[in-house]
Amino acid sequence: MEITEVRVHLRSEEKLKAFVTVTFDHCFVVRNMKVIVSDKGLILCMPSRKMPDGSFKDVAHPISAEFRSLLEKNVFARYEDERRKTAAGAGADSRVV
């Protein structure tokens, strides 16, 4: 599976740093991934829904550690690119891996 597009929508909140949309193989999109900052660094959170008991369950997520690593690498790289562009005065919406 190929990651064919990563769109990063920066946020200026304390912990939430971006919403991310990822396209796979030019034919499948996952929206509402989140880039969160924690004490240990950046975390990529998958889209989730709130359950009746108040907990959250991922709607979509990587099955293997290898694919999660690949996805995080791509998303975090695009996130850093967008941060640099924004700091330099460019736009806040990006495309293409």
C-alpha positions as CSV (number, residue, x, y, z in Angstrom):
1,M,0.0,0.0,0.0
2,E,1.3,3.4,-1.0
3,I,0.7,6.7,0.8
4,T,-0.1,8.9,-2.2
5,E,-1.1,12.2,-0.4
6,V,-0.8,13.7,3.0
7,R,-2.6,16.9,3.8
8,V,-1.8,18.7,7.0
9,H,-4.1,21.4,8.6
10,L,-2.2,23.1,11.3
11,R,-3.8,24.0,14.6
12,S,-2.4,26.4,17.3
13,E,-3.8,24.6,20.4
14,E,-1.7,23.6,23.4
15,K,-1.6,19.8,22.6
16,L,-3.4,19.4,19.2
17,K,-0.9,20.6,16.6
18,A,-2.6,19.4,13.4
19,F,-5.4,17.5,11.7
20,V,-4.2,15.2,8.9
21,T,-5.9,13.6,5.9
22,V,-4.0,10.7,4.2
23,T,-4.8,9.2,0.8
24,F,-3.7,5.6,0.1
25,D,-3.1,4.3,-3.5
26,H,-5.0,7.3,-5.0
27,C,-8.2,5.6,-4.0
28,F,-8.8,5.5,-0.2
29,V,-8.8,8.5,2.2
30,V,-8.6,8.5,6.0
31,R,-9.5,11.9,7.6
32,N,-9.2,13.3,11.1
33,M,-6.0,11.8,12.1
34,K,-4.4,14.1,14.8
35,V,-0.9,15.2,15.5
36,I,-0.7,15.6,19.3
37,V,2.3,16.8,21.3
38,S,3.1,15.0,24.5
39,D,6.0,14.8,27.0
40,K,7.6,12.2,24.8
41,G,7.2,14.1,21.5
42,L,4.7,13.9,18.7
43,I,2.0,11.3,18.6
44,L,-0.2,10.3,15.6
45,C,-3.8,9.6,16.8
46,M,-6.1,7.7,14.6
47,P,-9.7,8.9,13.9
48,S,-12.0,7.6,16.7
49,R,-15.5,7.7,18.0
50,K,-16.8,8.0,21.5
51,M,-18.3,4.9,23.0
52,P,-21.4,4.9,25.3
53,D,-19.1,4.3,28.3
54,G,-17.1,7.5,27.6
55,S,-14.0,5.7,26.1
56,F,-12.8,6.2,22.6
57,K,-12.3,3.5,19.9
58,D,-10.3,3.9,16.8
59,V,-12.3,3.9,13.6
60,A,-9.3,3.1,11.4
61,H,-5.8,2.1,12.4
62,P,-2.6,0.4,11.1
63,I,-2.5,-3.3,11.9
64,S,1.3,-3.8,11.8
65,A,4.0,-1.9,13.7
66,E,5.9,-1.5,10.4
67,F,3.0,0.2,8.6
68,R,2.4,2.5,11.6
69,S,6.0,3.5,11.6
70,L,5.9,4.3,7.8
71,L,2.7,6.3,8.3
72,E,4.1,8.2,11.2
73,K,7.3,9.0,9.3
74,N,5.3,10.4,6.4
75,V,2.9,12.4,8.4
76,F,5.4,13.9,10.8
77,A,7.7,14.8,7.8
78,R,4.7,16.7,6.2
79,Y,3.8,18.3,9.5
80,E,7.3,19.6,9.9
81,D,7.3,20.9,6.3
82,E,4.1,22.8,7.0
83,R,5.4,24.2,10.3
84,R,8.4,25.5,8.4
85,K,6.3,27.0,5.6
86,T,4.0,28.7,8.0
87,A,6.9,30.1,10.0
88,A,8.3,31.5,6.7
89,G,4.9,33.0,5.8
90,A,3.6,30.4,3.4
91,G,0.1,28.8,3.3
92,A,-1.1,26.2,5.9
93,D,-2.5,23.5,3.5
94,S,-0.2,21.0,1.9
95,R,-0.4,18.1,-0.4
96,V,1.6,15.2,-1.8
97,V,4.1,13.1,0.1
